[in-house]
Amino acid sequence: MDQLVILLSTPSKFESVTSLEIHHHQQHLDKPLNKQPLSQIRLRLQLEVGGTVYIEQYTVMYLWQTKSRM
């Protein structure tokens, strides 16, 4: 099984991550994820410090590479 791991480092001033939304955009719905050459994931983080809420948004583009076995 293939896995995509994304690590996000938030500044230490943020006391908590109050929500995280992940939206995966598939280019071709009829193809499995690892058969699509280019895909993107949109991340929306809601962070809180001192009662103030900040929203950070990221778009992660990734390219699948397949290894051929002999």
C-alpha positions in Angstrom: 0.0 0.0 0.0 1.3 3.5 -0.9 1.2 6.2 1.6 1.8 10.0 1.4 3.0 11.6 4.6 3.0 15.4 5.0 4.6 16.9 8.0 3.6 20.5 8.9 5.5 22.5 11.5 3.5 25.3 13.1 5.2 28.2 14.9 5.4 27.6 18.7 3.3 30.6 19.5 0.2 28.7 18.5 -1.4 27.1 21.5 -3.5 24.6 19.6 -4.6 23.5 16.2 -8.4 23.7 16.5 -9.2 22.1 13.1 -7.6 20.6 10.1 -9.4 20.0 6.8 -7.9 18.0 4.1 -9.2 18.1 0.5 -7.7 15.7 -2.0 -8.2 16.6 -5.7 -7.9 13.7 -8.0 -7.3 14.4 -11.6 -8.9 11.2 -12.9 -11.5 9.6 -10.7 -11.3 6.3 -12.7 -7.6 5.8 -11.9 -6.1 4.7 -8.6 -4.2 7.4 -6.7 -0.8 6.0 -7.4 -1.5 5.8 -11.2 -2.1 9.6 -11.5 1.1 11.4 -12.4 0.2 14.7 -10.6 -2.2 15.2 -7.8 -2.8 17.9 -5.2 -3.9 18.1 -1.6 -5.3 21.2 0.0 -4.8 21.7 3.7 -6.7 24.2 5.8 -5.5 24.6 9.4 -7.2 26.7 12.0 -4.8 27.7 14.8 -5.5 29.6 18.0 -3.3 31.8 20.2 -4.6 34.0 23.0 -8.2 33.7 21.8 -7.3 34.8 18.3 -7.9 32.4 15.5 -5.6 32.2 12.5 -6.3 30.2 9.3 -3.4 28.8 7.3 -4.0 27.3 3.9 -1.5 25.1 2.0 -1.7 23.4 -1.4 0.6 20.4 -1.7 1.3 19.3 -5.2 2.9 15.9 -5.5 4.2 13.7 -8.3 4.0 9.9 -8.0 7.0 8.0 -9.1 6.8 4.3 -9.6 9.7 1.8 -9.2 10.0 -0.9 -11.6 11.0 -4.3 -10.3 13.1 -6.7 -12.3 
